[in-house]
């Protein structure tokens, strides 16, 4: 598939870096040139949602207490479902609010990496 495209830039969650990066480098792709991990190197923020401002995440968590509680469940299916629900809620909250670029410093860094890749 890569040979059919002039240029690719792959992103993946930072928490999957140890699993994904060796596979990408083994096919000749270069870190920060052809791919990059997305997220902030802090517990719970190692994914695309980690780029969102605290205000959005705080609102989402406050509005979805049951899902936040389910993240600590011993049941892996319940954890996955809760994580998925929170991701959807964060996306909807992000789409519905107006933010200045200064509110999204981590998102700006990601967009700069992607632009540089292209």
C-alpha positions in Angstrom: 0.0 0.0 0.0 2.8 2.4 0.8 4.3 2.0 -2.7 1.0 3.3 -4.2 1.3 6.6 -2.4 3.7 9.4 -3.0 4.0 10.2 0.7 2.6 8.9 4.0 2.6 10.1 7.5 1.4 7.7 10.1 0.3 8.7 13.6 -0.4 6.4 16.5 -1.0 6.8 20.3 2.1 7.2 22.4 1.1 4.3 24.6 1.5 2.0 21.6 4.9 3.3 20.6 6.9 0.3 21.9 4.7 -2.0 19.8 4.3 0.0 16.7 7.6 1.8 16.2 9.7 -1.3 15.5 7.3 -2.4 12.8 7.3 0.9 11.1 11.1 1.2 11.2 11.5 -2.4 9.9 9.7 -1.4 6.6 12.0 1.6 6.2 9.9 4.4 7.7 11.6 7.1 9.8 10.5 8.5 13.1 9.3 12.2 12.9 9.7 12.0 9.1 7.2 9.3 8.1 5.4 8.7 11.5 5.1 10.0 15.0 3.5 9.1 18.3 0.6 11.2 19.4 0.0 12.2 23.0 1.7 13.7 26.0 4.2 11.7 28.1 2.1 11.8 31.2 0.0 9.0 32.7 -3.4 9.0 31.1 -2.5 11.4 28.4 -0.5 9.1 26.1 -3.1 9.3 23.3 -4.8 11.8 21.0 -7.1 12.9 23.8 -4.0 13.9 25.8 -3.6 16.8 23.4 -6.9 18.3 24.5 -7.0 21.2 27.1 -7.6 20.2 30.7 -10.9 22.2 30.6 -12.4 19.9 28.0 -11.2 16.7 29.7 -12.5 17.9 33.1 -15.9 18.6 31.7 -16.0 15.3 29.9 -15.0 13.4 33.0 -17.5 15.3 35.2 -20.3 14.5 32.8 -19.4 10.8 32.4 -18.6 9.7 36.0 -19.8 6.1 35.4 -17.3 5.7 32.5 -14.5 7.2 34.5 -15.3 4.8 37.3 -15.4 1.9 34.9 -11.8 2.6 33.8 -10.7 1.0 37.2 -12.8 -2.1 36.6 -11.3 -5.5 36.7 -13.5 -6.4 33.7 -11.4 -5.6 30.5 -14.6 -5.3 28.4 -16.0 -2.7 30.7 -12.7 -0.8 30.6 -12.6 -0.8 26.8 -16.2 0.3 26.6 -15.6 3.1 29.0 -12.5 4.3 27.2 -14.4 4.3 23.9 -17.3 6.2 25.4 -14.9 8.8 26.9 -13.1 9.2 23.6 -16.4 9.8 21.8 -17.5 12.3 24.5 -14.2 14.2 24.3 -14.4 14.4 20.5 -18.0 15.8 20.7 -17.0 18.3 23.4 -14.0 19.4 21.3 -16.1 19.8 18.2 -18.8 21.9 20.1 -16.5 24.4 21.8 -14.5 27.3 20.3 -10.9 27.4 21.2 -8.0 29.7 20.3 -4.8 28.2 18.9 -3.2 29.2 22.2 -5.5 26.7 24.0 -4.0 23.8 21.9 -0.2 24.0 22.2 0.2 20.2 21.9 -2.1 20.0 18.9 -0.1 22.8 17.2 3.1 20.8 17.8 1.5 17.7 16.2 0.2 19.7 13.2 3.8 21.1 12.7 5.2 17.6 12.7 2.7 16.4 10.1 3.2 19.5 7.9 6.9 19.0 8.1 6.4 15.4 7.0 4.6 16.5 3.9 
